């Protein structure tokens, strides 16, 4: 297959490198490679009209809202996203304070400012705090099975339910309070589904759960929007590096491709785009989301991926966590309110409730965070994960607004509560180049699968080395599901290429076939707390 070559790199010395995907992993890899003299021929092929991937800040309601990544999880010295954000001057004073960086959250979501019951009226915050202490102590226990010979249950959800069942034996309150405790715990299960980006904690493997590393620091946001970070990285790249609206159709690897503008030179990889244009390259860094890889597994690579790698892609979990923003003229909440919890009475994590999605999708909503005031607008941000979240994407704005107006009137006990002025929501499952939010280690998979996904091709060490490299949050064993995991993975693959070419430059015969690169270890791992 010949290259059309219109946007291909000019011929010359140095390898041609293509980065597929302009999210933070791809941008991080490109920035690192552009700083090295061996890589003058670099392009980032981005399928959409914008960079940033799952980092997406939008101007709305008179301010900036995060449609994608929301917080820096563990903003402290060991977090490269925090360090870059600080360097670019994108954070507030509180986030930068040493005190903030030393706070240990354990990766747990803080307590709500107010808790509403579906029957109307508030739930005792003492009761909420008691159930949160129980729930998070059990979550902490799940991390202890990492190196255990066997686990008491295959999934995090099943383990939690077993333990809660035993704790219930010691509850001495009347039945109504016991039921309310279970309803609060059910909300906490749904919170954990948002954190893990899964439909159910029954899908999340217990044994590897503790491998996710939580960094110190109280989660913080970007006053001017998360996208300021990716915009700064992009601005540091030479102006012709980014190629937008260039979805890739197939990566042809382990071949021998030629191009008219480089007679006599062959390339082991050819990237074929949806519009028919082709880009020959020595190395391709694939940074697309795992959800996209799962959907295109059979057509995205030619020849197909080795069986083990394809199996890893199938086994690793990838779910949906969406946000729903509601704009109000006047707040119905107290001035110091930061987080509103919604507890659905008569729900329990110990019972499998399977009502029709259209009748009860909103019961998966965990509550709302109060965004900083935008002058004339007051905005709440709700989180919802799983199949209910995916169903929500199929509804109209009017349907979502109507449902949530009814929910808020019901829980506050105020049937005349003014309806929100407008609604904005994310739709990460519907996004064709994303197909979900972020990865988790599913039952039947392990951290080894994330490492396997991260290994470059060809895997056998024969032929031209490092033809196809893999980055993205789902390739970081300890920080999967986070922006810092994604950024570290992009740096890891850039360093892998740099090490290969540095070793190549030291050889006496520069024309010889590239040998295998020294393995560049990933950065230390972790399980932070990946709300989109």
N, C-alpha and C positions, 0 to 999 in steps of 0.2 A: 504494500500500500504506500503510495507516494504522498508526501505532505503538500497541502496547498500553500503553506508557508507564508501567507500574507503577514501574520503577526508573529511569525517565528523569529527567533533571535538571529542577529547578524552572525555570519560565520566568524570564527576566530578561536583563539586558544581558550582553554578553560571549559569545564563541563557545562552542558545545558541542563538546568534544573527547572522543573515545573512543580509548583505547589497547587494541589487541587483543593479549593476551599479557602475562603477569606475570613474565617472566624479567627478567634484569638490564637489557636494552635498554628494555623497557617501563617498568620501575620507575624507571630513570634518566630517561627522558623525562617521566614523571609527576612525579617529584620536582622537576625543573627547571621544569616548567610551573606547579606548585602555588606556587612561589616568586614567580610573576609575577602582578600584580593583574588582568591581562586575562583570566585563565583560572579563574574560580570554578566553572565547570561542567565537571568532568572525571571520567571513570570509566575504570577499567582492568577490562576483561572477561577473566577468566582461566578457561580451560577446565576446569582441575582444582581440587582442594580446597586447593591450596597455591601460594604464590608461589615464585619462584626459577628456574623452568624447568629448564635443564640444570645449574644449581647445586643440588645436593641432598645434604644431610648427614643421615645417619641414625644414631640411637643403636643400637649393636649391639655384641656381644662385650664389653659393659661399658665401651665408649668411643664415640667418634664416628668414623664412616667416611664417606668421600666417594664417594657413588654416582655423582655427576656430576663437575663440574670439580674438579681435584685441587690444582694448583699455581697460584700467581701467576707467570706467565712474564715474566721481566724486571722483577723488583720494584725499581724505581728511580724517580727523580723524574718521568720522562716517562710513567709508567704510572698512569692515574687510579684503577685498582682498588687498587693499592698505596697511593696517597695517601689514598683513602677508608678503607681498612683500617687505616692508621696513625692517621688522625683518630679512628676509632671505637675505637681501642685493642685491635684484634683480633690483633695480631702479636706474636711473641716478640722478645726483645732482639737475637738474632743476625740475624733478618730485617731489623730496623730499622737495623742498623749500617751505617755509611758504607762500610766494607770490603765488605760483602755486595752493596751496590748498585753497586759499581764493577767487579765480576767480569764478564768477557766470556766467555760460554759458546758464542757462535756459534749458539745454539739447539740444541746437540747434547746428547744424553743422556750422562751420566757413565759411567765404566767400572764394571763389576760388581765386587762384593767377592769373589765366587766364581763360577766358570763350570763347570757340569756338562755332561758329554757324555751323549748318550742311551745310549751303551754302558756307562755307569757310570763313576764316577770323575771327577776334575776335569780341566779343560783349563788349560794353561799361561796364566797371566794376561799374561805377556810376549807370547805369540802373539796373545791377544785385543787387547792394546794396540796391537800392530803393525797388525793388521787394522782396528782402529778408526781409527788415524791415516790409513791409506789411504782408508778409506770416507769419513771426514769431510772429508778434503782434496778428494775427488771431489765430495762434496755442496757444498762451498764453491765449487768450479769451476762447478757448475750455475748459480750465481747470476750468473755473468758473461755470460750470454747474453741478459740483459734487453733490451738495445738493439741486439743483433746483427742484421744484415741477414737472416741465416738461421742456423738451428741445425743441429748435426750429427745430431740425432735429434728426433723429435716429443715424446718423453716423457723424464722424468727417469730412469725405469727403464732405458730402452734406452740412454741415454747412459752411465749407470753401468756397464752390462754390457759395452758396447764398450770402455770404459776398463779395466775389470778384466781383460778378455780379453787386452788388450795387456800389462798388468802381469804376468800369469801367465807370459809368455814369459821373464821374468827370474827366475822362482822356480827355485831350484836344489836344493830339498830332495827327499827321497824321496817317492814317490807318496802315501803315507799322510798325511804332513804337508800336502801340497798339498790333499788332499781335506778335511782338517780346516780349513785356511784358508778354503776355499770354504764349508764349513758355518758357520763363524763369520760370514763375510760374509752368508750367507743369513739368519742371525739379525738382523744389522744392517739388512738390507732390511726384515725384518718389524717391527723397531723403528721404522723410518722410515714404514712403513704406519700404525703407531699414531699417530705424530706428525702425519702428514698426514690421518689419518682416511679411509684409502682401502683398497681390497682389494689393489691392486698399484700399485707406483710406475710401472708402464707406463701407468697411467691419468692420471698427473699431468703436466700440460703443462710442457715444459722452458723455453720462452722467458719466460713470466711468473713462473717460480719464485722469482727473485730479488727480486720486488716485495714479498714478505712481509718485514717489517722486524723484526729481532730487537733487542729492548731490552736494555741492560746489566742485570746483577743475577743472582745465583744463585737459581734458582727456589725459592720457599718455600711453605709450607703454613700453614693457619690452625689453631692449637692447639685452638680450640673449634669448628672446623667452618666451611667456606666460607659456609654459609647464614647465619652471623651477619651477613655483609655485607648480603645482601638483606633479612634481617629488620630491620636498622637502617634501611635505606632505606625499607622499608614502614612502619616505626614513625613515620617523619617525615611520612607522608602524612595528610591529614585522614581521620577514621575511616570515612567512607562512600565513599571513592574506590574501594577494591577490591571487585569483585564476583566471587565464586568460583563454581565449577561452572557456568560460563556459556559453553559452547563456541559459537563463531560458525559459522553455516552459510553465509551469503552476505553479501557487502558490495555493496549496491546503490549505485552512484555515478553522477554526472552526471545526477541526477534532480531532482525538485522534490517533496519529501515534507512532509506536514503532520502536526501533532499536536494533539489536542483541547485540551491544556493550554496551547498557545501559538497561539491563533487569529490568523490573518493572517500568521504567519511560515512561511516555507518553508526546508527544509534540503536541501542538494545530495546528502547521503549518508544511507542508512538501513542500519543493521547488523541483520541478521536472525539470531537465535540458534536453536540446535537445538531449544530448548524452545518455540519459537513467539513468544517476546517480541521486540520490535523497538525499536531505539534510533535516533532521528533525530539527525544531527550535522552540524556545519559541516566538521569535520576528523576523520579517522580515521588513527591511526598504527598500521600493521600491523607487529608484531614477532615473528610466528610463525616457527618454524624452517623452513629451506629444504626439508627433507625433507617437511614437512607441505604446503608450497606446491606441491611437485612432485606430490604425490598428489592434491591437491584443485584443481589448476590450472583444470580445466574447469568447476567449480561454485562456486568461492569468490568470484568477482567477476562482477558483472552490471552493465553489459555486460562481456564478457570483456576481459582485459588487452590492450593493444596488442601486435601480433605480435612486435615486437622485444623487449619486456619478457618475454613468455611464452617466447620462444626462449632468452633469457638464463637464465631459471629452469630450463629443460630442460638447458642446456649446462653450467652450473656443477656441479662434483662435490659429492656429499654422501654420506659413507660412515659406517661404524659402527666404533667402538672401545669395547669393553666391558671391565669389570673383573670379576675373580673373587676374592672374599675367602675365605681358608681359615683357620679358627680351630684352633689347637693348644693342648693342655694344656701341653706342654713344647716349647721350641724345639729343632730338630735342627741349627740353624745356630749359628755362633759369635756371641758377645755383640756384637762390633763389626761384624757383617755388616749391610749396608744394602740390597744389591741382588744377587739371585741370577739369573744368566743360564743359560738352557737351550739347548744347541747340539745340533741333531739331525744326527748323522753321516750321511753319504751324501746330504745335501741340498746343493743348489748354486743360486745365483741365476741361473746360466747354463743351467739345465735347467728345462723346464716340467714340474714334477711335478703330476699331477692325480689323486691317489688319491681314492677315494670319501670324501666329507666325514665320513660316520659312522665311518670307520675311522681317520681321521687329522686331524680338526679341531684337536686339541690341539697339533699340530706348529706351528701358527701362533702359539701362546703364546710370548711373548718371554722370559718369566721372571717373577720376583716381586720386589716391593719389601717390605722388612720395615717394618711400621708400628710406631710407638712402642708400648711394652708397655702393655696395659690391665690391669695387676694380674695376675689369674689367667689371662688370655687372651694368647696370642701369635698375631699375625695376619699372614699374608702376603697381598699384593695382586698378583694377576697381571693382565697386560694382553694383550688379543687383538683383532685388527682384521679387517675384511673379511668375506667370505662365511662363513668358518669361525666368526667371531664371531656372525654372524646365525644360523648353524646351531646354535651352542651355546645360543642363546636358546630353541630348540624342545625341548631336552632337559630331563629332570627334574633336580631338585637331586641326587637319588641317583646318576643317571648321571654327572653332572659330577664329583661327589665321588669316585666309583669310578674314573673315568678319570684324574683328577689324582692320586689316591693311587697308582695304578699307575705314572704318570709319575715321581712323586717317588721311589718305591721303586727304579725302574729307574735313574734318573740318579744317585742317591746310592749305588747299589750295596748298599742295605740292604733286603732283602726283608721284614724285620720292622718297618720304619718304621711307627710308629702312624698310623692314618688320622686325618685332620683331624676335629675334633669336630663342626664344622658348616661350611656354605658359604652365602655371600650373593653375589649377582651383579647387575650392571646388565643391563637389557634395552632398550637405547635404540632398537633397530630396531623392536621390537614396540610401543613406547609410541605410542599412536594420535595424539597431538598433537606428536610429535617426529620419528619415523620415521628415526632415525639419530643421529649424534653431532655432526658439524660439517662445514663446507664446505672444499673445496679447488678450485684452478683446474685443471679437467680438460682433457685433450687436446681441442682444438676450441673451447676458450673462452679468454678472456683477462681481464685486470683490467678492461677496458672493460665486460665483462658484469656485474661486481660494481657498477660505477658506474651502469650502466643499471638494475639492480635497485633501486638507491638513489633513482632519480629519482621525484619525486612525480607524481601524476595530478591533473588532466588534463595531458598532456604538451604539448598544442598551445597552452597559455596562454589558451585561450578559456574563458568561463564563470567560475564561482566557483573561486578558486585554492586550491591545496593541499588538495584534497578527500581524497585518499588518499596518505599518506606511508609510507615503508618504512624500517624499522630492523632491527637484528639483526646477528650476526657476519658473515653472508654478504653484507652490504652495505658492509663496510669493506675497501677495496682493499688496504690494507697490513697490517691486523691481523685479517683473517678467521680464523675458527676459535678465537678467544680471547675470554675474558670482557672484557678491556679494549677489544677491538674492538667488542663488543656494547654496552658502556656508552657509548663514544664515539659510536656510531651513534645511540643514544637521545638523547644530548645534542644531536647534530647536528640531528635532526629537531625537537626542542623549540625549538632556537635558530632554526630556519627559520620556525616558527610565530610565535615571539616577534618576529622581525624583521618579519614580515608585519603583525602587529597593532600594533607600534610605529609602522610607517610609516603604517598606516591611522589611528591615533589622531592623527597630525600633520596629517591632511587637514581642510580646512574643512568638508566635507560628510560627516559620519559615516554617513549613511544610504546613501551610494553603494555600488555593487558593489565588492567587494574587488579590487584590482589584483594584479598578480603580485608575489610576494615576491622580495626580493633573494636571490640564491643564496648560501647559507651553505656555505662550503667545509668538507670533511671534515677531520679532523685528520690529521697526517702518518701515512703508512701503515707496514706492516711484515709480515714473516713470522716470528712467534715460533714457539712450540713447544708445540702444543696438545694435550697429553695430556688426555683427560677425566679 
